[in-house]
Amino acid sequence: MDDSYQDTPSVSVDDASVSLNGNGGITSSTASGLLCIGRVSAPPQKEATSTNFFFWLPPDTLVETTQLITCRSTLAGTAYTYHAIVNEVYRQSRKRSMSAEIDEADGDLNYQPPVENDGFTYASASILRSEVFTPPLERSPVYLASADNARTAYGAEDITNGLDIGLIKNGANQIAGPGCIDLDYLLGTNGGHMNVNGSAGRGTKSSFLLFVIWLLLYKARLEARNRPSDKDRLRIVPIILNVKGLDLFYIDRKSTGYKKQKHLPDWQALGIENPKPFENAAFYAPQTPGGDIAVPTGRTGEVKPYSWSLSDIITQGLFSYLFAEVDAHDSNFSALVMDIESWLTTEITAEDGTVRRSLREVENITTFRTLLDWVDKGSDSKDAKWRNHHPSTWKKLYRRLLKLVYECK
C-alpha cells in the first residue's frame, strides 16, 4: 500500500472492507472486487417491493441512471442476490420546502450560510433479476455490477453459442462489459431473426445489422483458422438486400467517419484488434433494360447485373411469388396462377429421385411479354381447361402481369 494511505482508518462491514476517504465519504469493496456504493432504505413513500427499491449514497459517491447494480440481502437466514438497473438519482435538501431554501438566502444568489446543512442523494432501482420474489431488507449493501453481473442480469450467463455484439452502457461514460446474443436464436437452431429499431440516421438499424454481419463473418473465419476440420464450426454466407440509395455498394471500403484513437478501444473490448471493412464482397445490381450491364451504382466494372427470366421463375418454382400475398390468398386468383404454372412446367425425374423443372415450349411463351399477350387472350379460350376460370380473374391476372412487365422491364 502507498505510504500516503497508511493512516486511513478502515473497518470491516459484512463481507466488505470499508475506508473513509479524504473528503469524509465512504468507499467500500468486497473480496470479489465489487464497489459498495450505498445501502437499501425503505422509509414511508419509498418502500422496497419485489420489483424495485431505493438506496442512499454516501457523500462524494457518483451513481448515474442506467447503471447496473447488485444488492445482497439476507432473508430468513439465506443470502440472496438482486440484479437491478438505476432508474433515477435524486438529490434532496434538508429544508422542508423550496421557500425555506429561498428564505435562507433572502433571495441573494451570493449568500453563503455560516453553517452549511447539506442534503443527501438517493436513487431508485428496478430489479431485473432476483433469486427470490420478495424485496431486499433495509441496510442491504448495494454494489456496482461487474461484467459477469451484467450477463446474469440479462440472462446471458448460460449462453454457450454466443456472440458479443456491443458494449453495455453503464451510465454516461462507463461500460459494464459486452452485450451478448444467442446465435441459436439467430442462425436457425431455435430461431432465425433479429429485430432492430431506433432513430433514422443514428446507426441503430442498417449500420448495426451490417456490424452484426461483420462480426459473424469474423467469428466464422476465426473458427475456420482454429478448427479447420470441425464440421460443426460456423459457416455463413450473408446476402444483403440494398433498399436505401447506394450506400451499401461501398461496404468494402473504410468508413470516412472511423477515428482510430476514438473507436479502436470499443472494438478491442469486443476482442477485435484490427477492424477492417468487408472483404471479398460481390456486388449485384439490376440489369439495364435492353442491355447486358448493371444499372449505374457509382462503382465501375465491379458490379454484376442480375435479372430473372420467365424460364428462371418456372425452373425454380417461383411463379406464385410474383404476386402479392393478398392475391395469393384469393382462392380464384391463386387457382388460375397454379394452373398456368403447372401448364408451363415440364418436370423430369432423374434416377436418383431429383426433379428437374424447365419451361415448357407451348404457345410460343418464352418471355413475360409473350405470357402477358397470351393471358390477354386467355379468357376467350375455347379450351375447357381455361374456361373453368372466370373472365374477371383473367383480367385481374392480366393487370398484375401488365404492371410487372412495365415496371420491371
Salt bridges, closest charged atoms under 4 A:
ASP14 OD2 - ARG39 NH1 3.36
ASP15 OD2 - ARG72 NH1 3.45
GLU104 OE2 - LYS95 NZ 3.23
GLU157 OE1 - ARG129 NH1 2.88
ASP164 OD1 - ARG151 NH1 3.99
GLU223 OE2 - LYS219 NZ 3.54
GLU223 OE1 - ARG227 NH2 3.44
ASP230 OD2 - ARG227 NE 2.81
ASP232 OD1 - LYS231 NZ 3.59
ASP252 OD1 - ARG299 NH1 2.87
GLU279 OE1 - ARG221 NH1 3.74
GLU302 OE1 - ARG299 NH2 2.32
GLU325 OE2 - HIS329 NE2 3.93
ASP327 OD1 - LYS396 NZ 3.47
ASP327 OD2 - ARG400 NE 2.83
ASP330 OD2 - LYS396 NZ 2.88
ASP339 OD1 - LYS385 NZ 3.14
ASP339 OD2 - HIS389 NE2 2.81
GLU341 OE2 - ARG357 NH2 3.53
GLU347 OE2 - ARG357 NH1 3.02
ASP373 OD1 - ARG369 NH2 3.55
